[in-house]
Amino acid sequence: MWIRRLVIALVVVIIGGSASWAWWHFNAPRVSYLTIELDEAVRTLLVSGRVIGDGAVPLSFEQPGQILDLAVREGDTVSEGELLASLDSRQAEDLVRQSEIELDSVRLTLERLMNRELPQARENLARTSRQAELADSLYREALQELYEEARELKWAEDDEQAARLRFEEKEQRFYKCEIDIEELREAGSEWQRTIAGLLTQQELYKAIGSEVDRLETESDVAASQVRTARLVLEGLEDEDIRQARLNITRAENSLEQARRDLEETGLRAPFSGVISAITAKPGQYTTTGQEVLILIPDSGRTYLEAQVDEEFIGEVSPGQTAIISSTAFPDRTFDGKVDRVSPTVDPSRGTFTVRFVLDQYEPDLVPDLSVGIEIITEEGEQGLILEQGYTFWENDKLYVFVADNGTARRREIKIEDLGLGSFLVTEGLSPGEWILADTTLQDGQRIRLND
């Protein structure tokens, strides 16, 4: 009997337990989940922009002036180098003529210096050098003669002095009656002859000295003329001719610039294409860089522009991948890249301009169409990527719920923000774990996973 009661009790317990388990299991909430796996960590930046045209290029004159003529109309197909518009070129033509006259003038100056004044200066230096050599030679010969005459004069002085001494001796002896008058007269005559010879030598020495002075002066003058001729020649070679050549270079540069200015009075097509718009008219005065017409190239490309907050100026650079979307085409995206980044910031808006170009021409993206642009600013290594919607904050810590044997387990994680609501998980998760989508669960709560 008791066995029967025991069996019945066991059955009741089993049935009750099964019912309780069934109630607990089937009343657990169903939760969607994500199996987290390794994926490429990509940082992105989302900005808003507009299409700025299918490669449309605004054309303008490179100098100011009055528009004389427009050679094309909207819709015209033009070839590279074709004249599209022209400015009044009379002033530019006058400047070219003046520059040509100036160049001819400085060239004639150099020709005169090289073909006339330079040969004359060289010949003058050669002539004065020859004259100076001759004058110096005559001066040295006269100086040598003066030296020789000085010796003759010294000898004459010695002879006169010796004759005088002999006469004085004879005179004393005559007074002593040691010699007769004839011997004294003979001594006196000899003395007179030496005096005459000395006077002759003195006159000759004086005459030669005067000639030496004259020849020395002529030699100094001739040397001074050589120096002057050399200075003239050096001045021609080092200054006048150099300056003339410099003037020619300047005149050539001025003429080249004048011809460029004249050429720039004509606006020519930088490439083949179609005139999409004309924004000026004949007679209008235009400034440098002011748009005159718009040209779309034959091989058009689609460009976009966006104003990006200045805090990201260090993150955006040419060549980065861009993914473009538009509400006009909700099921499509367009591939492109960063084409150009403005080096300056607009201080009034705190933004900088970024231009994008699509990988291929997209005629559906018409000018001024609003677009969203996702810029891939950094492509890193493999990592665990998690969307922001699977996370929640609590007490300044970030958590997720992980499925653990039918229960939700709260787990703290650490992340790096990749932008656009994507995180790179650096701590707290492992590949293959199930991350629950419901962030309102309780830690340890029983759950059922959606298939």
ABEGO torsion letter per residue (X at the ends): XAAAAAAAAAAAAAAAAAAAAAAAAAABBBBBBBBBBBBBBBBBBBBBBBBAEBGBBBBBBABBEBBABBABBBGBBBBBGBBABBBBAAAAAAAAAAAAAAAAAAAAAAAAAAAAAAAAAAAAAAAAAAAAAAAAAAAAAAAAAAAAAAAAAAAAAAAAAAAAAAAAAAAAAAAAGABBAAAAAAAAAAAAAAAAAAAAAAAAAAAAAAAAAAAAAAAAAAAAAAAAAAAAAAAAAAAAAAAAAAAAAAAAAAAAAAAAAAAAABBBBABBEBBABBABBBGBBBBBGBBABBBBBABBBBBBBBBBBAAAAAABBBGBBBBBBBAABAABBBBBBBABBBABBBAAAGBBBBBBBBABBBAABBBGBBBBBBBBABBBBBBBBBBAAABBBBGGBBBBBBBBGGBBBBBBBBBBBAEGGBBBBABGBBBGBBBBABAABBBGBBBBBBX
